[in-house]
């Protein structure tokens, strides 16, 4: 779903990113697309307990590595 869009930037929420190959994780929470330079920024959020922050950060990075 597109949240906001103008001539230069598009922000989407909970939208599948389609690739040439099949990926298990291809639906990040937010994507920001800079249209003029075709640059994508992926945001996947989590709210872990204090003790799990490092593990959750690593898990998210590993999960979306192929998409990045």
C-alpha positions as a printed Julia matrix, in Angstrom:
68×3 Matrix{Float64}:
  0.0     0.0     0.0
  1.4     3.39   -0.96
  1.46    5.74    2.04
  2.8     8.86    0.33
  4.17    9.75   -3.06
  5.36   12.78   -4.96
  7.5    13.29   -8.07
 10.75   12.2    -6.36
  9.87    9.89   -3.46
  7.45    7.02   -2.82
  6.85    5.51    0.62
  5.07    2.17    0.89
  3.89    0.14    3.86
  3.56   -3.64    4.06
  4.08   -4.09    0.31
  5.66   -7.14   -1.32
  8.89   -6.41   -3.19
  9.04   -8.6    -6.3
 12.42   -9.91   -7.44
 13.75  -12.16  -10.2
 14.27  -14.93   -7.65
 11.95  -16.21   -4.95
 12.68  -14.92   -1.44
 11.23  -16.02    1.89
 11.26  -12.48    3.26
 10.22   -9.87    0.71
  7.66   -7.76    2.57
  9.43   -5.22    4.78
  7.39   -2.88    6.99
  8.28    0.26    5.03
 10.17    1.04    1.83
 11.31    4.45    0.69
 12.02    4.72   -3.03
 13.96    7.64   -4.5
 12.6     7.49   -8.01
 15.1     9.72   -9.79
 18.12    7.59   -8.76
 16.27    4.26   -8.25
 17.5     3.93   -4.66
 15.49    1.84   -2.22
 15.71    2.04    1.58
 14.16   -0.82    3.54
 12.74   -0.36    7.05
 11.68   -3.37    9.08
 10.71   -2.54   12.64
 10.62   -4.53   15.87
  9.93   -3.74   19.51
 11.85   -6.37   21.5
 12.44   -6.5    25.22
 15.69   -4.86   26.34
 17.52   -8.18   26.63
 16.65   -9.2    23.08
 17.63   -6.05   21.17
 20.94   -7.38   19.83
 19.43  -10.73   18.78
 16.47   -9.05   17.1
 18.72   -6.62   15.22
 20.82   -9.49   13.89
 17.72  -11.53   13.0
 16.23   -8.65   10.99
 19.52   -7.98    9.19
 19.92  -11.66    8.3
 16.3   -11.98    7.21
 16.42   -9.15    4.67
 20.02   -9.58    3.48
 18.96  -11.17    0.16
 16.42   -8.4    -0.48
 18.98   -5.7     0.3
